[in-house]
């Protein structure tokens, strides 16, 4: 049986922590930044961690070897 391919769109958007949690970059930090507060922009810089119910789907379907 051939190797399973991971979805490239998911591979570019998600990564894994050492313990196996799924990390992602938060949205809304690309443009129209003048109307957003400094505090909001600062909090958006840090990556988020997916909830386990959503992370299971990403791990199983989109990134099978993650």
N, C-alpha and C positions, 0 to 999 in steps of 0.2 A: 504494500500500500504506500502511495507517495506521501510525502510530508504535507501537512496542512499549512496553508498560507494564512498569515495574519492579515486582517484588513488594514491596509496601509493608512487609511484616514484615521483609524483608531490608534495605530502605532505612533502617529505623529502627535496625537493629542493627549494620550495617557501614558503614564509610566508607573513603575512599581516601587514601593519602598522595600527596605530589607526584610520587613516582616510580612510582605505580601499584600499590603493595602494598595489601593489604586489612587495615584495622584493625578491632578489635572491643573491646568492654568485657568484662573478665573477670567471671566469675560468682562467687557466694558472698559478696557484700558488701552484701546487702539486710537481712537479719535474723539473729537468733541470733548476735550479734557478741560476746557476753560470753565465750563459750568459745574464741574464736579469738584467737591471740596477736597482739600488736601488730605484730610483724614480718610475719606473714602478711597482716594487714589492709593494712599499708602497701604490700606488694608487689602486692596485688590492685587498688590504686588506679590503677596504670598500665595503659594499654591494651596489648593483645597484637597481634601481627601474624600473620596466617594463613600456614601453609605454602603453598608454590606449588601443590601438587597440589589442595588444597582451595580456594585462591583462584581458580583457573581456573574451577571450577564456579560459584562465587558471581558472578564477573565475567560469565560467559557466559549463565547461565540466569536468575539472579535480578536482576542489575543490568546490563542490556544496554548502557546508555549511560554506564557508569562508567569 
